[in-house]
């Protein structure tokens, strides 16, 4: 009997949720990498993508459908069928926020690498053109900044992967400088250029987060990222140092900054952004 009841609940639940969603609800689809993605929250896990926190800043008949994924580039998002799945769900009047770059620059990985001026640019154009063909409204972003304060600003900077090892004992004592140095190179400028070329709204996530992290400084900025002390959380008893991915606080702050930028770049979405996030979130 319990099995029948469980089956019945599973069958009608999607219908109940659908019935509770107003017919005029706008969907904001999000595609991108781990810095935007939804993260698991079991075992007191602390990592959050800024797209995961964006719904907290919204109000009214609007929802977020976040398809950003750990480790993905624009190339792998298309090649693995993730983009086709998003496109199938998109309806006229929906929005699409695009943020790739962290993984597109990984030259040693042919499954993800896309060169600026070539595959990377072409994929951004593909997302924009195909979303528009479905009646969607694309919004282009560049990558959020990594927390990178090298002692020598002229030194080479290693591109860390999406799943850095735990227990960075050496990094805990590595000297840091006071100047934040971005690691994305041309992958910051390319989305700006494509946005101008194709006439789509552009969100300057790199500059906004650069100003945020630099404004907080070397020590205070650690509070935004996955600097996890040893022995505090079940999910990571050894501790972790990760200067790429945001924690709960960092994801919330960055999402708030993004919400204000979206309201400015896309006036039609401004009524759906809670006023507190338009007014109070700092960019430093």
C-alpha positions in Angstrom: 0.0 0.0 0.0 2.9 2.4 0.9 4.4 1.7 -2.5 1.2 2.6 -4.3 0.9 5.8 -2.3 4.5 6.7 -3.0 4.0 6.1 -6.7 0.8 8.3 -6.7 2.6 11.2 -5.0 5.5 10.9 -7.5 3.0 11.0 -10.3 1.0 14.0 -9.3 3.8 16.1 -7.7 5.0 17.6 -11.1 1.4 18.4 -11.9 1.0 20.2 -8.6 4.2 22.2 -9.0 3.2 23.1 -12.6 -0.2 24.3 -11.4 1.4 26.5 -8.8 3.6 28.3 -11.4 1.8 31.3 -13.0 1.4 31.0 -16.8 3.2 34.2 -17.3 6.3 33.2 -15.3 9.6 34.2 -17.0 12.5 31.7 -16.8 16.1 32.8 -16.6 18.1 29.9 -17.9 21.8 29.9 -16.9 24.6 28.0 -18.7 28.2 28.1 -17.5 30.8 26.5 -15.3 31.2 25.6 -11.6 31.4 29.2 -10.4 27.8 29.6 -11.4 26.5 26.0 -10.9 24.2 24.5 -8.2 26.1 22.6 -5.6 25.0 19.9 -3.2 24.1 21.0 0.4 24.3 17.7 2.2 27.0 17.1 4.9 27.0 20.8 5.6 28.8 21.5 2.3 29.7 25.1 1.9 30.4 25.6 -1.8 27.8 27.6 -3.8 27.7 28.9 -7.4 26.4 32.4 -7.7 23.6 31.2 -10.0 22.5 28.9 -7.2 22.0 32.0 -5.0 20.5 34.3 -7.6 16.8 33.2 -6.9 17.2 34.8 -3.4 17.4 38.2 -5.2 14.3 37.7 -7.3 10.6 38.4 -6.8 7.4 38.0 -8.7 6.6 35.7 -11.7 10.2 34.7 -12.5 12.3 31.6 -11.8 15.9 30.4 -12.4 16.6 27.2 -14.3 20.4 26.8 -13.7 22.1 24.4 -16.0 25.7 25.5 -15.3 28.0 22.5 -14.5 31.3 21.8 -12.8 34.1 21.5 -15.2 32.3 22.5 -18.4 33.4 24.8 -21.1 31.3 26.1 -23.9 32.7 23.4 -26.2 31.9 20.5 -23.8 28.5 22.0 -23.0 27.6 21.7 -26.6 29.4 18.4 -27.4 27.8 16.6 -24.5 24.3 17.6 -25.4 23.7 19.9 -22.5 23.0 22.9 -24.7 20.4 21.0 -26.8 18.6 20.1 -23.6 18.4 23.7 -22.5 17.3 24.9 -25.9 14.5 22.3 -26.0 13.1 23.8 -22.7 13.4 27.4 -23.7 10.2 29.4 -24.5 9.7 32.8 -26.2 10.4 35.6 -23.7 12.7 33.5 -21.5 16.2 34.8 -20.8 19.6 33.0 -21.1 22.6 34.0 -19.0 25.9 32.7 -20.5 29.1 32.6 -18.5 32.0 30.5 -19.9 35.7 31.0 -19.8 37.2 29.2 -16.8 37.5 25.9 -18.6 37.6 27.0 -22.2 41.2 28.2 -21.6 42.5 24.8 -20.6 44.8 24.1 -23.6 45.9 20.7 -22.4 42.3 19.4 -22.5 41.0 19.1 -26.1 37.6 18.1 -24.9 37.2 21.5 -23.3 39.6 23.9 -24.9 38.3 26.6 -27.2 40.6 29.3 -28.5 39.7 33.0 -28.4 39.0 34.2 -31.9 38.0 30.7 -32.9 36.0 28.0 -31.2 35.3 30.0 -28.0 33.9 32.9 -29.9 31.9 30.7 -32.3 30.3 28.9 -29.3 29.2 32.2 -27.7 27.7 33.2 -31.1 25.9 29.8 -31.3 24.3 30.2 -27.9 23.1 33.7 -28.8 21.8 32.9 -32.3 20.0 29.7 -31.3 18.5 31.2 -28.2 17.2 34.1 -30.3 15.8 31.7 -32.8 13.6 30.2 -30.0 12.5 33.6 -29.0 14.9 33.8 -26.0 16.8 36.8 -24.8 20.5 36.1 -24.3 22.7 37.9 -21.7 26.4 37.5 -21.9 28.8 37.5 -19.0 32.6 37.1 -18.6 34.1 34.9 -15.9 34.2 35.9 -12.2 37.7 36.6 -11.0 39.9 34.0 -9.2 41.4 35.1 -5.9 45.0 35.4 -7.0 47.3 37.7 -5.0 50.8 36.6 -6.1 53.8 37.9 -4.2 55.4 38.7 -7.6 52.8 40.1 -10.0 55.0 39.2 -12.9 55.2 35.5 -12.1 53.4 32.9 -14.1 50.0 31.8 -12.6 48.9 28.3 -12.7 45.3 27.7 -13.8 43.7 25.6 -11.1 41.2 22.9 -11.9 37.6 22.8 -10.7 38.4 20.2 -8.1 41.5 21.3 -6.3 43.0 18.8 -3.8 42.2 19.1 -0.1 44.7 20.2 2.5 46.8 22.9 0.7 49.4 22.9 3.5 51.9 24.6 1.2 49.5 27.4 0.2 48.7 28.2 3.8 52.2 29.5 4.2 52.8 30.8 0.7 53.4 34.6 0.8 50.8 36.6 -1.0 50.9 40.2 -2.4 48.4 43.0 -2.3 47.6 43.2 -6.0 44.9 41.0 -7.4 46.0 39.5 -10.8 43.4 38.0 -13.1 44.2 34.7 -14.8 41.7 34.7 -17.6 43.6 36.8 -20.2 41.8 37.2 -23.5 38.8 35.2 -22.2 37.7 38.3 -20.3 37.7 40.6 -23.3 36.2 38.1 -25.9 32.7 38.1 -24.3 32.7 41.9 -24.2 33.6 42.0 -27.9 31.0 39.4 -28.9 28.3 41.2 -26.9 29.0 44.4 -28.8 29.2 42.6 -32.1 25.8 40.8 -31.6 24.0 43.5 -29.7 23.3 41.6 -26.5 23.3 42.9 -22.9 26.7 42.3 -21.2 27.3 41.8 -17.5 30.9 42.7 -16.5 31.2 39.9 -13.9 35.0 39.9 -14.1 35.4 43.6 -13.4 32.7 43.6 -10.7 34.2 40.7 -8.8 37.7 42.0 -9.4 36.7 45.2 -7.7 35.0 43.3 -4.9 38.0 41.0 -4.2 40.6 43.7 -4.5 38.6 46.0 -2.3 38.4 43.4 0.4 42.1 42.8 0.2 44.3 39.7 0.7 42.9 38.5 4.0 39.3 39.6 4.0 38.7 38.2 0.5 39.3 34.7 1.8 35.9 34.9 3.4 34.3 34.7 -0.1 36.0 31.6 -1.2 36.4 28.0 -0.2 39.0 28.5 2.5 37.9 25.7 4.8 39.5 25.1 8.2 40.5 21.6 9.2 38.1 19.7 11.5 35.1 22.0 11.1 32.9 20.4 8.5 31.9 16.8 7.8 32.3 17.1 4.1 35.9 18.2 4.3 37.6 17.2 7.6 41.1 17.9 6.2 40.2 21.4 5.3 40.7 23.0 1.9 42.1 26.1 0.2 40.3 26.9 -3.1 40.7 30.4 -4.6 38.3 29.7 -7.5 35.0 28.6 -6.0 32.7 30.6 -3.7 31.3 29.6 -0.4 27.7 30.4 0.8 28.6 34.0 1.8 30.6 34.6 -1.4 28.0 33.1 -3.6 25.4 35.3 -2.0 27.4 38.5 -2.3 28.4 37.8 -6.0 24.8 36.9 -6.8 23.6 40.2 -5.3 26.1 42.2 -7.4 25.0 40.2 -10.5 21.4 41.0 -9.7 22.1 44.7 -9.6 24.1 44.5 -12.8 21.3 42.6 -14.5 18.8 45.2 -13.5 20.9 47.9 -15.0 21.7 46.0 -18.2 18.2 44.7 -18.8 15.6 47.2 -17.6 12.8 44.8 -18.4 14.1 42.6 -15.5 14.5 45.4 -13.0 11.0 44.9 -11.5 11.9 41.3 -10.7 15.0 42.2 -8.7 14.4 42.8 -5.0 15.0 46.5 -4.2 17.5 45.7 -1.4 19.9 44.1 -3.8 19.7 46.9 -6.3 20.5 49.5 -3.6 22.7 48.0 -1.0 25.2 45.5 -2.6 28.7 47.1 -2.8 31.1 46.8 -5.7 34.0 48.4 -3.9 
